[in-house]
Amino acid sequence: MLANIAVMGLALPFVYRPMTIDHLGGLALIAALGFTASLLIIAAYRTGEAAIVAPMQYSQTLWAAGFGILLFGERPDAATALGAAIIIGSGLCILFREGRADVSENRPVLSSRGRTAFGPAPRATGLDRLCEAAGTGAKAADAGLANDGGNR
């Protein structure tokens, strides 16, 4: 891979052409739409259950096939259609199974019941050690918390 980078890097001055402004605008539009789509997927996972949201992502297969037909004139072959049907069918099976009230007694973990008052303990770093030596570190703050009765 490094050899490929080196060879292509040497050839670059002879073949490079700057992108036109319309191509840069197209890239900016694609980046903005991809960013928006990522935010919407995150919002879907935050508001809905993962068992319901995840199978909906299988619709990407249908969208890709539809855009391939409309934009490029590509028709999916039989093996692609069969594979897509299996994937989409399994997603729908999960969706309908998780939608029932009597799914299972062993539910997945949906939230944490940890001790949130203490939080996770970070690893000690050199800066933490220096702050503790100076009396301004996390242990000093915890001592102050203990001295004022836990009120902050």
MIDOSE-1310 file (N, C-alpha, C; in nm, 2 decimals, decimal comma, always signed):
residues 152
mlan	+0,08/-0,12/+0,00/+0,00/+0,00/+0,00/+0,09/+0,13/+0,00; +0,19/+0,12/+0,08/+0,28/+0,24/+0,08/+0,35/+0,26/-0,06; +0,38/+0,15/-0,13/+0,44/+0,16/-0,26/+0,34/+0,22/-0,36; +0,21/+0,19/-0,34/+0,10/+0,25/-0,42/+0,10/+0,40/-0,40
iavm	+0,10/+0,44/-0,27/+0,10/+0,58/-0,24/+0,22/+0,66/-0,30; +0,33/+0,59/-0,29/+0,45/+0,66/-0,34/+0,45/+0,67/-0,49; +0,41/+0,57/-0,56/+0,40/+0,57/-0,71/+0,30/+0,67/-0,76; +0,18/+0,67/-0,70/+0,08/+0,76/-0,74/+0,11/+0,91/-0,70
glal	+0,18/+0,92/-0,59/+0,23/+1,05/-0,55/+0,33/+1,11/-0,65; +0,41/+1,03/-0,70/+0,51/+1,07/-0,80/+0,44/+1,11/-0,94; +0,33/+1,04/-0,97/+0,26/+1,06/-1,09/+0,16/+1,18/-1,08; +0,13/+1,22/-0,96/+0,03/+1,33/-0,94/+0,06/+1,46/-1,01
pfvy	+0,18/+1,51/-1,01/+0,21/+1,64/-1,07/+0,18/+1,64/-1,22; +0,18/+1,52/-1,28/+0,16/+1,51/-1,43/+0,02/+1,49/-1,47; -0,07/+1,44/-1,38/-0,21/+1,41/-1,42/-0,31/+1,49/-1,34; -0,27/+1,56/-1,24/-0,37/+1,63/-1,15/-0,44/+1,75/-1,23
rpmt	-0,57/+1,75/-1,21/-0,65/+1,86/-1,26/-0,74/+1,91/-1,15; -0,74/+2,04/-1,11/-0,82/+2,08/-1,00/-0,97/+2,06/-1,04; -1,05/+2,04/-0,93/-1,19/+2,02/-0,95/-1,26/+2,15/-0,99; -1,36/+2,14/-1,07/-1,44/+2,25/-1,11/-1,53/+2,29/-0,99
idhl	-1,58/+2,41/-0,99/-1,67/+2,46/-0,89/-1,80/+2,38/-0,88; -1,85/+2,34/-0,99/-1,97/+2,26/-0,98/-1,95/+2,12/-0,92; -1,83/+2,07/-0,94/-1,80/+1,94/-0,87/-1,78/+1,96/-0,72; -1,72/+2,07/-0,69/-1,70/+2,10/-0,54/-1,84/+2,12/-0,48
ggla	-1,93/+2,19/-0,55/-2,06/+2,21/-0,50/-2,14/+2,08/-0,48; -2,12/+1,99/-0,58/-2,18/+1,86/-0,56/-2,13/+1,78/-0,44; -2,00/+1,79/-0,42/-1,94/+1,72/-0,31/-1,99/+1,78/-0,18; -2,00/+1,91/-0,17/-2,06/+1,98/-0,05/-2,20/+1,94/-0,03
liaa	-2,28/+1,92/-0,13/-2,42/+1,88/-0,12/-2,42/+1,74/-0,07; -2,34/+1,65/-0,12/-2,34/+1,51/-0,08/-2,30/+1,50/+0,07; -2,20/+1,58/+0,11/-2,15/+1,59/+0,25/-2,26/+1,64/+0,34; -2,33/+1,74/+0,30/-2,44/+1,79/+0,38/-2,55/+1,69/+0,40
lgft	-2,59/+1,63/+0,29/-2,70/+1,53/+0,30/-2,66/+1,41/+0,38; -2,53/+1,36/+0,36/-2,48/+1,25/+0,45/-2,48/+1,28/+0,59; -2,44/+1,41/+0,63/-2,43/+1,45/+0,77/-2,57/+1,46/+0,82; -2,67/+1,51/+0,74/-2,81/+1,52/+0,79/-2,87/+1,38/+0,81
asll	-2,83/+1,29/+0,72/-2,88/+1,15/+0,73/-2,83/+1,08/+0,86; -2,70/+1,11/+0,89/-2,64/+1,05/+1,01/-2,71/+1,10/+1,13; -2,74/+1,23/+1,13/-2,81/+1,29/+1,25/-2,95/+1,23/+1,26; -3,02/+1,21/+1,15/-3,15/+1,15/+1,16/-3,15/+1,01/+1,21
iiaa	-3,05/+0,93/+1,17/-3,03/+0,79/+1,22/-3,01/+0,79/+1,37; -2,92/+0,89/+1,41/-2,89/+0,90/+1,56/-3,02/+0,93/+1,63; -3,10/+1,03/+1,58/-3,23/+1,07/+1,64/-3,32/+0,95/+1,65; -3,33/+0,87/+1,54/-3,42/+0,75/+1,54/-3,38/+0,65/+1,65
yrtg	-3,25/+0,63/+1,66/-3,20/+0,53/+1,77/-3,23/+0,59/+1,91; -3,22/+0,72/+1,92/-3,25/+0,78/+2,05/-3,39/+0,78/+2,09; -3,48/+0,79/+2,00/-3,63/+0,80/+2,03/-3,69/+0,66/+2,02; -3,64/+0,57/+1,94/-3,71/+0,44/+1,92/-3,62/+0,33/+1,98
eaai	-3,68/+0,21/+1,98/-3,61/+0,09/+2,03/-3,52/+0,04/+1,91; -3,40/+0,00/+1,95/-3,31/-0,05/+1,85/-3,36/-0,17/+1,77; -3,44/-0,25/+1,83/-3,50/-0,37/+1,77/-3,60/-0,33/+1,66; -3,65/-0,21/+1,67/-3,75/-0,16/+1,57/-3,68/-0,08/+1,47
vapm	-3,58/+0,01/+1,51/-3,52/+0,10/+1,41/-3,42/+0,02/+1,32; -3,34/-0,07/+1,38/-3,24/-0,14/+1,30/-3,29/-0,21/+1,17; -3,41/-0,28/+1,18/-3,46/-0,35/+1,06/-3,50/-0,25/+0,95; -3,53/-0,12/+0,99/-3,57/-0,02/+0,89/-3,46/+0,02/+0,80
qysq	-3,33/-0,01/+0,85/-3,22/+0,03/+0,77/-3,20/-0,07/+0,65; -3,27/-0,18/+0,65/-3,27/-0,27/+0,54/-3,34/-0,21/+0,42; -3,42/-0,11/+0,44/-3,48/-0,04/+0,33/-3,38/+0,02/+0,23; -3,26/+0,04/+0,28/-3,15/+0,10/+0,20/-3,13/+0,01/+0,08
tlwa	-3,15/-0,12/+0,09/-3,13/-0,21/-0,02/-3,23/-0,18/-0,13; -3,35/-0,16/-0,09/-3,46/-0,12/-0,19/-3,43/+0,01/-0,25; -3,39/+0,11/-0,17/-3,36/+0,24/-0,23/-3,24/+0,23/-0,33; -3,14/+0,16/-0,29/-3,02/+0,14/-0,38/-3,07/+0,08/-0,51
agfg	-3,15/-0,03/-0,51/-3,20/-0,09/-0,63/-3,28/+0,00/-0,71; -3,37/+0,08/-0,64/-3,45/+0,17/-0,72/-3,37/+0,28/-0,79; -3,27/+0,34/-0,72/-3,19/+0,44/-0,78/-3,10/+0,38/-0,89; -3,06/+0,26/-0,87/-2,98/+0,19/-0,98/-3,07/+0,18/-1,11
illf	-3,20/+0,14/-1,09/-3,28/+0,13/-1,21/-3,31/+0,26/-1,27; -3,34/+0,37/-1,19/-3,38/+0,50/-1,24/-3,26/+0,57/-1,30; -3,15/+0,57/-1,23/-3,04/+0,66/-1,27/-2,94/+0,59/-1,36; -2,92/+0,46/-1,35/-2,82/+0,39/-1,43/-2,87/+0,28/-1,52
gerp	-3,00/+0,25/-1,51/-3,06/+0,15/-1,60/-3,01/+0,01/-1,56; -2,97/-0,01/-1,43/-2,93/-0,14/-1,39/-3,04/-0,22/-1,34; -3,05/-0,34/-1,37/-3,15/-0,43/-1,32/-3,09/-0,54/-1,23; -3,13/-0,55/-1,11/-3,07/-0,65/-1,02/-3,09/-0,79/-1,07
daat	-2,99/-0,88/-1,07/-3,01/-1,01/-1,12/-3,08/-1,10/-1,01; -3,10/-1,22/-1,04/-3,18/-1,31/-0,96/-3,11/-1,33/-0,82; -2,98/-1,35/-0,82/-2,91/-1,37/-0,69/-2,92/-1,25/-0,60; -2,91/-1,13/-0,66/-2,92/-1,01/-0,58/-3,06/-1,00/-0,52
alga	-3,16/-1,02/-0,61/-3,30/-1,01/-0,56/-3,33/-1,12/-0,45; -3,28/-1,24/-0,46/-3,29/-1,34/-0,36/-3,23/-1,30/-0,23; -3,10/-1,25/-0,24/-3,03/-1,21/-0,12/-3,10/-1,09/-0,05; -3,15/-0,99/-0,13/-3,22/-0,88/-0,07/-3,35/-0,93/-0,01
aiii	-3,42/-1,02/-0,07/-3,54/-1,08/-0,01/-3,52/-1,15/+0,12; -3,41/-1,22/+0,13/-3,37/-1,29/+0,26/-3,34/-1,19/+0,37; -3,26/-1,09/+0,33/-3,22/-0,98/+0,43/-3,34/-0,90/+0,48; -3,42/-0,86/+0,38/-3,54/-0,78/+0,42/-3,64/-0,87/+0,50
gsgl	-3,66/-0,99/+0,45/-3,75/-1,09/+0,53/-3,70/-1,11/+0,67; -3,57/-1,13/+0,69/-3,53/-1,15/+0,83/-3,55/-1,02/+0,91; -3,53/-0,91/+0,85/-3,55/-0,78/+0,92/-3,70/-0,77/+0,96; -3,79/-0,80/+0,87/-3,93/-0,79/+0,90/-3,97/-0,90/+1,01
cilf	-3,91/-1,01/+1,00/-3,93/-1,12/+1,10/-3,89/-1,07/+1,24; -3,78/-1,00/+1,25/-3,74/-0,94/+1,38/-3,83/-0,83/+1,42; -3,87/-0,75/+1,33/-3,96/-0,64/+1,36/-4,09/-0,69/+1,42; -4,15/-0,79/+1,35/-4,28/-0,84/+1,40/-4,27/-0,92/+1,53
regr	-4,15/-0,99/+1,54/-4,13/-1,07/+1,67/-4,11/-0,98/+1,79; -4,04/-0,87/+1,77/-4,02/-0,77/+1,88/-4,14/-0,69/+1,91; -4,23/-0,68/+1,81/-4,35/-0,60/+1,83/-4,46/-0,67/+1,92; -4,44/-0,80/+1,94/-4,54/-0,87/+2,03/-4,51/-0,85/+2,17
advs	-4,62/-0,86/+2,25/-4,60/-0,84/+2,40/-4,53/-0,95/+2,47; -4,55/-1,07/+2,42/-4,49/-1,19/+2,49/-4,36/-1,24/+2,42; -4,27/-1,15/+2,40/-4,15/-1,18/+2,33/-4,06/-1,28/+2,40; -4,02/-1,24/+2,52/-3,93/-1,32/+2,60/-3,92/-1,27/+2,74
enrp	-3,89/-1,35/+2,83/-3,87/-1,31/+2,97/-3,73/-1,24/+2,98; -3,64/-1,28/+2,90/-3,50/-1,22/+2,90/-3,49/-1,10/+2,80; -3,53/-0,99/+2,85/-3,52/-0,87/+2,77/-3,38/-0,81/+2,76; -3,34/-0,75/+2,65/-3,21/-0,69/+2,65/-3,20/-0,57/+2,74
vlss	-3,07/-0,54/+2,77/-3,05/-0,42/+2,86/-3,08/-0,30/+2,79; -3,18/-0,22/+2,84/-3,22/-0,10/+2,78/-3,17/+0,03/+2,85; -3,13/+0,01/+2,97/-3,07/+0,12/+3,04/-2,98/+0,07/+3,15; -2,89/+0,16/+3,20/-2,80/+0,12/+3,30/-2,85/+0,15/+3,44
rgrt	-2,83/+0,05/+3,53/-2,87/+0,07/+3,67/-2,74/+0,09/+3,76; -2,64/+0,14/+3,70/-2,51/+0,16/+3,77/-2,52/+0,27/+3,88; -2,41/+0,29/+3,95/-2,41/+0,39/+4,05/-2,37/+0,52/+3,98; -2,47/+0,60/+3,94/-2,44/+0,72/+3,86/-2,39/+0,83/+3,94
afgp	-2,40/+0,82/+4,08/-2,34/+0,93/+4,16/-2,19/+0,93/+4,15; -2,13/+0,82/+4,13/-1,99/+0,81/+4,13/-1,93/+0,82/+3,99; -2,00/+0,77/+3,89/-1,96/+0,78/+3,76/-1,84/+0,69/+3,73; -1,80/+0,67/+3,61/-1,69/+0,58/+3,58/-1,56/+0,65/+3,63
apra	-1,46/+0,57/+3,67/-1,34/+0,63/+3,72/-1,24/+0,64/+3,61; -1,19/+0,76/+3,58/-1,10/+0,77/+3,47/-0,96/+0,72/+3,51; -0,88/+0,69/+3,41/-0,74/+0,64/+3,44/-0,66/+0,76/+3,48; -0,57/+0,73/+3,57/-0,48/+0,84/+3,62/-0,38/+0,87/+3,51
tgld	-0,36/+1,00/+3,49/-0,27/+1,05/+3,39/-0,16/+1,13/+3,46; -0,06/+1,17/+3,39/+0,05/+1,25/+3,45/-0,01/+1,38/+3,50; -0,10/+1,44/+3,43/-0,16/+1,56/+3,48/-0,24/+1,54/+3,61; -0,31/+1,43/+3,62/-0,38/+1,40/+3,74/-0,28/+1,39/+3,86
rlce	-0,17/+1,32/+3,83/-0,07/+1,30/+3,94/-0,02/+1,44/+3,99; +0,01/+1,53/+3,89/+0,06/+1,66/+3,92/-0,04/+1,74/+4,00; -0,16/+1,73/+3,96/-0,27/+1,81/+4,03/-0,29/+1,75/+4,17; -0,28/+1,62/+4,19/-0,29/+1,56/+4,32/-0,18/+1,61/+4,41
aagt	-0,06/+1,61/+4,35/+0,06/+1,66/+4,43/+0,05/+1,80/+4,47; -0,02/+1,88/+4,39/-0,04/+2,02/+4,42/-0,16/+2,04/+4,51; -0,24/+1,94/+4,53/-0,36/+1,95/+4,62/-0,48/+2,01/+4,54; -0,48/+2,00/+4,41/-0,60/+2,05/+4,34/-0,66/+1,94/+4,25
gaka	-0,62/+1,82/+4,28/-0,67/+1,71/+4,19/-0,81/+1,66/+4,23; -0,85/+1,55/+4,17/-0,98/+1,49/+4,20/-1,00/+1,44/+4,34; -0,89/+1,39/+4,40/-0,90/+1,35/+4,54/-0,92/+1,47/+4,63; -0,86/+1,58/+4,60/-0,88/+1,70/+4,68/-1,02/+1,75/+4,67
adag	-1,08/+1,74/+4,55/-1,21/+1,78/+4,52/-1,31/+1,69/+4,60; -1,28/+1,56/+4,60/-1,36/+1,46/+4,67/-1,36/+1,49/+4,82; -1,24/+1,53/+4,87/-1,23/+1,56/+5,01/-1,31/+1,68/+5,05; -1,31/+1,78/+4,96/-1,39/+1,90/+4,98/-1,54/+1,86/+4,97
land	-1,58/+1,77/+4,89/-1,72/+1,72/+4,88/-1,76/+1,66/+5,01; -1,67/+1,58/+5,07/-1,70/+1,51/+5,19/-1,71/+1,61/+5,31; -1,63/+1,72/+5,30/-1,63/+1,81/+5,41/-1,75/+1,90/+5,41; -1,81/+1,93/+5,30/-1,93/+2,01/+5,30/-2,06/+1,94/+5,29
ggnr	-2,05/+1,81/+5,33/-2,17/+1,73/+5,35/-2,23/+1,68/+5,22; -2,15/+1,69/+5,11/-2,20/+1,64/+4,98/-2,28/+1,74/+4,90; -2,29/+1,86/+4,95/-2,37/+1,97/+4,88/-2,27/+2,05/+4,79; -2,31/+2,05/+4,66/-2,23/+2,14/+4,57/-2,32/+2,22/+4,49
